[in-house]
Amino acid sequence: MESIKKPVASQRLELLRSAPMNTWIAMSADESHIVATGSTFMEADEAAKKTGEEGYFLTKTPNSWLPRAMRTI
């Protein structure tokens, strides 16, 4: 079985930020690229199936990106 290499968090975040806001996106299994997008889950899933990509997953982008602050103690 082939191992899937996961991108670092900053690469994943940049990929998500490059996607349209408030949209369903299909991401490749290794999270290296966006396979398809759609305004609904079903639309994005159907578009992804048409690409022939295997192992993709779907997620929804937020309506807007909000800055967040993390504090360590």
C-alpha positions as CSV (number, residue, x, y, z in Angstrom):
1,M,0.0,0.0,0.0
2,E,1.4,3.4,-1.0
3,S,1.9,5.9,1.8
4,I,0.2,9.3,1.4
5,K,2.4,12.3,2.2
6,K,0.5,15.0,4.0
7,P,1.4,18.7,3.4
8,V,2.5,20.9,6.3
9,A,-0.3,23.0,7.9
10,S,0.8,26.2,6.2
11,Q,0.6,24.6,2.7
12,R,-2.9,23.2,3.5
13,L,-4.0,26.6,4.8
14,E,-2.8,28.4,1.6
15,L,-4.6,25.9,-0.5
16,L,-7.9,26.4,1.4
17,R,-7.5,30.2,1.2
18,S,-7.0,29.9,-2.5
19,A,-10.5,28.3,-2.9
20,P,-13.6,30.4,-3.4
21,M,-15.4,31.4,-0.2
22,N,-18.6,29.6,1.0
23,T,-18.0,26.8,-1.5
24,W,-17.7,23.1,-1.3
25,I,-14.3,21.9,-2.5
26,A,-13.0,18.4,-3.3
27,M,-9.3,18.1,-2.2
28,S,-6.9,15.4,-3.3
29,A,-6.2,12.7,-0.8
30,D,-2.7,14.1,-0.2
31,E,-4.2,17.6,0.1
32,S,-1.8,18.9,-2.6
33,H,-4.5,20.4,-4.9
34,I,-8.2,21.2,-5.3
35,V,-9.9,18.6,-7.5
36,A,-13.2,20.3,-8.0
37,T,-15.5,22.9,-6.5
38,G,-19.3,23.4,-6.3
39,S,-22.0,25.4,-4.7
40,T,-23.4,22.3,-3.1
41,F,-21.9,19.1,-1.7
42,M,-23.4,17.1,-4.5
43,E,-22.2,19.5,-7.2
44,A,-18.6,19.3,-5.9
45,D,-18.8,15.5,-5.6
46,E,-20.1,15.0,-9.1
47,A,-17.4,17.3,-10.5
48,A,-14.7,15.5,-8.6
49,K,-16.0,12.1,-9.9
50,K,-15.7,13.3,-13.5
51,T,-12.0,14.0,-13.0
52,G,-11.3,10.4,-12.2
53,E,-9.4,11.4,-9.0
54,E,-9.6,8.7,-6.3
55,G,-9.5,9.2,-2.6
56,Y,-10.5,12.9,-2.6
57,F,-12.5,14.4,0.3
58,L,-15.0,17.2,0.5
59,T,-15.0,20.2,2.8
60,K,-16.7,23.6,2.8
61,T,-14.9,26.9,2.9
62,P,-16.0,29.5,5.3
63,N,-18.1,32.6,4.5
64,S,-15.1,34.7,5.4
65,W,-11.7,34.2,7.0
66,L,-11.4,35.6,10.5
67,P,-8.1,36.4,12.1
68,R,-7.5,34.3,15.2
69,A,-4.9,34.7,17.9
70,M,-3.5,31.8,19.8
71,R,-1.9,32.3,23.2
72,T,0.3,29.8,24.9
73,I,0.6,29.7,28.7
